[in-house]
Amino acid sequence: MIGEATSDGPRVCVIGAGSSGIAAAKALYERGIDFDCFEKSDRIGGNWVFENTNGMSAAYRDLFINTSRPKMEYSDFPMPESYPDFPHHTQIAAYFEAYVDHFGFRDRIAFQTGVQHAARGEDGTWTVELDTGESRSYDALLVANGHHWLPRWPEPAFPGSDMFAGHQLHAHSYVDNSIFEGKRVVVLGMGNSAMDIAVESSYVAESTYLAARQGVWIIPKYIFGKPLDQLRNDPRVPFKIRQRFIQRLVKSYAGSPERFGLPKPNHRFGEAHPTVSGRILDRIQHGTIAPKPNIAALEGSQVRFEDGSTVEADVVVYCTGYKISFPFFDEDFISAPDNHIELFRRVFHPDIPGVYFIGLLQPLGAIMPLAEAQGEWVGDYLQGDYALPGDTEIRADIAADQAAMRKRYVASKRHTIQVDYDDY
């Protein structure tokens, strides 16, 4: 019977009921593997729950997904056809709620219950301490706590930031553009959040400046009348060929970033995470967003940029990414210094048996189908239907993966867990 736990199988703890955690939980449930899922919030959805009670969501009021609906949905639970190509966050959160109810494992999730500490004993058993004060034992641990909840501020801080007369915030705490009304705004960053927030600011602010630390490729949501991510991307075709084709396609459709006053990317397409935006170039062309180079310093009520120019600013928004963190592990046990952690195919730890990571990757595309595949893989392993390669092979695979990452991607804390969606 689906969902009926077997008495002789492993007992598993799943940390987090966001989009990755519920995919893994569903895989365990369908295999009859006994598990508990702990979620700090009062509901399902993690990062996609606007104003989440656990304070960890980065969703803002007018957030829409930047990957199309078919690319984001789980393989066996399509999103409603009434949803648009790029749904609003409320629709995505409702979809995750419906997913859990459809497969029937809501009662296995303990809400408003966080994992305070997790440690592995010499016998391989995990002791999990909850923030309720309770302690439980498990045979395996699935980590799905997300990687977009601990803000990474500029390092080091800009000179004068401690004396700046205006308001400074990280994109993680951004709610809506009411804070920009009539203000002079500087947004730092060239990722999806930076461009979304700059666009939202441009409709209500007195002035909006987009400061770039480096150039990125900007890709539109639609090409040839279809969502860009629905164009064929066959992993069997060598990456270099696909890279040249997509770069030419993007340049011919949207133009080079430098045409719009943005810095020229110092890399070819696919060697750094591109930014998906259907609006940023339009707002720049209409003069409502002014591109600027990186911030050099904050001086009283002014922001000085690296080209020596200055602007008056009331608000500075830092869209500078996130830190990967596992607060329930002792730092000398499992951690990700500078966002770096080495795992076999981004899931299995090479030195510590019994711990598996779900959704700890950054694709050009949605994480959800990839987390689903990871959950199925771990479920097969725990059920005895998959055997890991030998230690030598695992370490060689990890080393090859890390070498390929260093060779391909721009050196950055943003590109330590990058994967190609279709290839992965």
C-alpha positions in Angstrom: 0.0 0.0 0.0 1.4 3.4 -1.0 2.4 5.4 2.0 2.4 2.5 4.5 5.8 2.5 6.2 7.7 -0.8 6.4 8.8 -1.8 9.9 12.2 -3.1 8.7 13.2 -0.1 6.6 15.2 3.0 7.6 13.6 5.8 9.6 14.3 9.2 7.9 14.2 12.8 8.9 13.5 15.4 6.2 14.5 19.0 7.0 12.2 21.5 5.3 8.8 21.4 3.5 9.7 23.8 0.7 9.5 22.8 -2.9 12.5 20.4 -2.5 11.6 18.9 0.8 8.0 18.0 -0.3 9.4 16.4 -3.5 11.7 14.2 -1.4 9.0 13.5 1.2 6.7 12.3 -1.6 9.3 9.9 -2.9 9.8 8.4 0.5 6.0 8.2 1.1 5.4 6.3 -2.1 8.1 3.8 -1.3 6.7 3.1 2.2 9.8 4.5 3.9 9.1 5.8 7.4 9.9 9.5 7.7 9.1 12.8 9.5 9.4 16.1 7.8 10.0 19.2 10.0 9.1 22.7 8.8 9.8 25.9 10.7 6.9 27.7 9.1 3.2 27.2 9.6 2.7 26.1 5.9 4.2 24.4 2.9 6.2 26.2 0.2 9.3 27.6 1.8 10.8 30.4 -0.3 7.5 30.8 -2.3 5.4 31.7 0.7 5.2 35.5 0.8 5.7 36.9 4.3 6.4 33.4 5.6 6.1 33.2 9.3 9.6 31.8 9.6 11.1 35.0 8.1 13.1 33.0 5.6 11.2 33.6 2.4 12.7 36.0 -0.2 9.4 36.4 -2.0 8.1 39.9 -2.5 4.5 41.1 -3.2 4.7 41.2 -7.0 7.0 38.3 -7.6 6.4 36.2 -10.7 8.4 33.1 -11.7 11.1 33.5 -14.3 10.9 29.9 -15.6 7.8 28.8 -17.5 5.1 26.7 -15.9 5.9 23.4 -17.7 9.6 23.7 -16.7 8.7 24.2 -13.1 6.0 21.6 -12.4 6.6 18.2 -11.0 6.5 15.4 -13.5 3.4 13.6 -12.2 1.4 16.7 -11.0 0.9 19.3 -13.7 0.1 22.9 -12.8 -3.4 24.0 -13.6 -3.8 25.0 -17.3 -5.5 28.1 -16.1 -2.2 29.3 -14.8 -0.3 31.8 -17.1 3.1 31.0 -18.6 4.8 32.7 -15.7 2.6 32.4 -12.6 2.5 34.7 -9.5 4.0 33.5 -6.3 0.5 33.0 -4.7 -0.3 30.5 -7.5 3.0 28.6 -7.0 2.4 28.4 -3.2 -1.1 27.1 -3.9 0.3 24.5 -6.3 2.7 23.2 -3.6 -0.2 22.9 -1.1 -2.2 21.0 -3.7 0.7 18.7 -4.4 1.0 17.6 -0.8 -2.7 17.0 -0.4 -3.0 15.2 -3.8 -0.4 12.6 -2.7 -1.6 12.5 0.9 1.3 13.0 3.2 0.4 16.3 4.9 0.1 14.4 8.2 3.8 13.5 8.0 4.9 17.1 8.2 5.3 18.8 11.6 4.8 22.5 11.1 6.2 25.3 13.3 8.9 22.8 14.3 12.5 23.5 13.4 15.6 21.2 13.6 17.9 22.8 16.2 20.8 20.4 15.9 21.6 17.1 14.1 24.5 14.9 14.9 25.6 11.4 13.7 26.6 8.9 16.3 29.3 6.2 15.9 26.7 3.6 15.1 25.4 5.7 12.2 22.3 6.9 14.0 21.3 10.5 13.7 20.2 12.4 16.9 17.9 15.2 15.9 17.1 17.9 18.4 14.0 20.0 17.7 13.3 23.5 18.8 10.3 22.1 20.8 12.9 20.5 23.1 12.2 17.0 21.8 15.0 14.7 20.6 14.5 11.9 18.1 16.6 9.2 16.4 16.8 8.5 12.7 18.8 6.3 10.3 19.0 8.9 7.6 18.8 12.7 7.1 17.5 14.5 4.0 18.6 18.2 4.0 16.2 20.5 2.1 16.6 23.7 4.0 17.1 25.9 0.9 19.8 28.3 0.0 18.0 31.6 -0.6 17.3 32.7 3.0 20.6 33.9 4.6 21.5 37.2 2.9 25.1 37.8 1.8 25.9 41.5 2.2 28.7 43.2 0.3 32.1 41.9 1.5 33.8 44.0 2.7 31.2 46.7 3.4 31.5 49.8 1.2 33.4 52.7 2.8 30.9 55.0 4.5 28.1 52.5 4.7 28.0 52.9 8.5 27.4 56.6 8.1 25.0 56.7 5.2 22.1 59.0 5.8 19.6 57.0 3.8 18.1 53.5 4.2 20.0 50.3 3.3 18.5 46.9 2.8 19.2 43.5 1.3 16.9 42.2 -1.4 15.8 39.5 1.0 13.8 42.0 3.1 12.2 43.8 0.1 8.4 43.6 0.2 7.0 46.0 -2.4 7.9 49.3 -4.1 6.0 51.5 -1.7 9.3 52.2 0.1 10.6 53.8 -3.1 7.8 56.2 -3.8 9.2 59.7 -4.5 12.7 58.5 -3.4 16.1 58.3 -5.1 17.0 54.7 -5.3 20.2 52.8 -6.1 19.9 49.0 -6.7 23.2 47.1 -6.6 23.4 43.8 -8.6 22.7 42.3 -12.0 20.8 39.2 -11.1 17.0 38.5 -11.3 16.2 40.1 -8.0 18.2 43.3 -8.8 16.5 43.8 -12.2 13.0 43.0 -10.9 13.4 45.4 -8.0 14.9 48.2 -10.2 12.0 47.8 -12.6 9.5 48.0 -9.7 11.3 51.1 -8.3 11.2 52.8 -11.7 7.5 53.1 -11.7 7.3 55.1 -8.4 10.7 56.5 -7.6 12.0 59.9 -8.4 15.1 58.2 -9.9 16.4 54.7 -10.1 20.0 53.7 -10.7 21.1 50.1 -11.4 24.7 49.6 -10.3 26.5 46.7 -11.8 29.4 44.8 -10.2 30.0 42.9 -13.5 28.3 42.3 -16.8 25.7 39.6 -17.4 23.8 38.2 -20.3 20.2 39.3 -20.2 17.7 36.9 -21.7 14.1 37.7 -22.5 11.2 35.5 -21.3 9.9 35.0 -24.8 11.5 34.3 -28.1 9.5 33.5 -31.3 6.4 33.8 -29.2 7.3 31.0 -26.8 8.9 31.0 -23.4 12.7 30.9 -24.0 13.2 27.9 -21.7 10.8 25.8 -23.9 13.2 26.0 -26.9 14.9 22.7 -27.6 18.1 22.2 -25.6 19.3 18.7 -26.3 22.0 17.6 -23.8 23.4 15.2 -26.4 24.5 18.3 -28.4 28.0 19.4 -27.2 27.7 22.4 -24.9 30.1 24.6 -27.0 27.7 24.3 -29.9 24.6 25.1 -27.8 26.5 28.0 -26.2 27.3 29.6 -29.5 23.7 29.1 -30.8 22.0 30.6 -27.7 24.4 33.5 -27.5 23.8 34.5 -31.1 20.1 34.0 -30.6 20.0 36.3 -27.5 22.2 38.9 -29.1 20.1 39.0 -32.3 16.8 39.2 -30.3 17.7 41.5 -27.4 21.0 43.0 -28.4 24.2 43.2 -26.5 24.0 44.6 -22.9 26.5 47.4 -23.7 24.0 48.9 -26.2 21.9 49.9 -23.2 24.7 51.3 -21.1 25.2 48.1 -19.1 28.7 46.6 -18.8 29.8 44.1 -21.4 29.9 40.6 -20.1 33.4 39.4 -19.6 32.4 35.8 -20.4 30.5 33.9 -23.1 26.9 32.9 -22.6 26.6 30.0 -20.2 29.8 30.7 -18.3 27.9 32.6 -15.6 24.3 32.6 -14.5 22.3 34.8 -16.9 19.5 37.1 -15.9 15.9 36.5 -17.1 14.1 39.8 -17.6 11.4 40.9 -20.0 11.3 44.4 -18.7 14.7 45.8 -17.7 15.8 46.9 -21.2 12.5 48.5 -21.9 12.7 50.6 -18.7 16.3 51.6 -19.5 15.4 52.6 -23.0 12.6 54.8 -21.6 15.0 56.6 -19.3 13.4 55.4 -16.0 16.4 53.4 -15.0 20.0 54.7 -15.3 22.8 52.1 -15.5 25.9 52.8 -13.3 29.1 50.9 -12.5 29.8 49.3 -9.2 29.5 51.4 -5.9 32.8 52.7 -4.6 31.6 54.4 -1.4 28.6 55.9 0.4 29.2 59.5 1.4 26.6 61.1 3.6 23.5 61.2 1.4 25.4 60.4 -1.8 26.5 57.2 -3.5 29.8 57.4 -5.4 30.4 55.0 -8.2 33.7 53.5 -9.5 33.7 55.9 -12.4 33.8 58.9 -10.0 30.2 60.0 -10.6 27.9 60.6 -7.6 24.1 60.6 -7.1 21.9 61.6 -4.2 20.3 58.5 -2.8 17.6 57.9 -0.2 17.6 54.0 -0.5 20.2 51.5 -1.4 19.2 47.9 -2.1 21.9 45.2 -2.1 21.0 42.3 -4.4 24.2 40.5 -3.5 23.1 36.9 -3.1 22.9 34.4 -0.3 25.1 32.2 1.9 24.7 28.5 2.0 24.1 27.5 5.6 23.2 24.4 7.6 22.6 25.9 11.1 21.7 22.6 12.6 25.1 21.1 11.9 28.3 21.8 13.9 30.4 24.0 11.6 33.4 21.6 11.7 31.1 18.7 10.8 29.3 19.9 7.7 29.4 23.5 6.3 29.9 25.4 3.1 32.6 28.0 3.5 32.4 30.6 0.7 29.3 28.6 -0.5 31.6 25.6 -1.4 30.6 22.1 -0.6 31.6 19.0 -2.5 29.0 16.2 -3.0 28.5 13.3 -5.4 26.1 14.6 -8.0 25.1 17.4 -5.6 23.4 14.9 -3.3 25.6 12.3 -1.5 28.3 13.4 1.0 31.6 11.5 0.2 32.7 11.2 3.9 29.5 11.1 5.9 27.0 8.2 5.2 23.3 8.7 5.8 23.0 12.4 4.9 21.6 13.5 1.5 21.1 17.0 0.1 18.0 17.9 -1.9 17.7 21.0 -4.0 21.2 22.3 -3.2 21.9 23.4 -6.8 21.4 26.4 -9.0 20.2 25.7 -12.5 19.3 28.0 -15.3 15.7 26.9 -14.9 13.6 25.6 -12.0 14.9 23.6 -9.1 11.7 21.6 -8.6 12.0 18.9 -11.3 15.6 18.4 -10.3 14.8 18.1 -6.6 12.1 15.6 -7.6 14.7 13.5 -9.5 17.1 13.7 -6.5 14.3 12.6 -4.1 13.5 9.6 -6.3 17.2 8.7 -6.4 17.7 8.9 -2.7 14.4 7.0 -2.2 15.7 4.2 -4.5 19.0 4.1 -2.5 17.3 3.9 0.9 15.0 1.2 -0.4 18.0 -0.8 -1.7 17.3 -0.4 -5.4 20.4 1.6 -6.1 24.0 1.0 -5.1 26.5 3.8 -4.9 29.8 3.4 -6.9 32.9 2.7 -5.0 34.7 5.4 -2.9 37.4 5.9 -5.5 34.9 6.4 -8.3 32.8 8.8 -6.2 35.8 11.0 -5.4 37.0 11.0 -9.0 33.5 12.0 -10.1 33.4 14.9 -7.6 36.9 16.0 -8.6 35.9 16.0 -12.3 32.8 17.9 -11.6 34.7 20.6 -9.6 37.3 20.9 -12.3 34.6 21.3 -14.9 33.0 24.0 -12.8 36.3 25.9 -12.4 37.0 25.7 -16.2 33.6 26.8 -17.3 32.2 29.3 -14.8 33.3 32.8 -13.7 34.9 32.5 -10.3 32.2 33.6 -7.9 30.4 32.5 -4.8 27.3 32.5 -7.0 28.6 29.7 -9.2 29.6 27.0 -6.7 26.4 24.9 -7.2 25.6 25.7 -10.8 24.2 23.0 -13.1 22.6 22.9 -16.5 19.0 22.0 -16.1 18.6 19.6 -19.0 22.0 18.0 -18.6 21.5 17.4 -14.9 
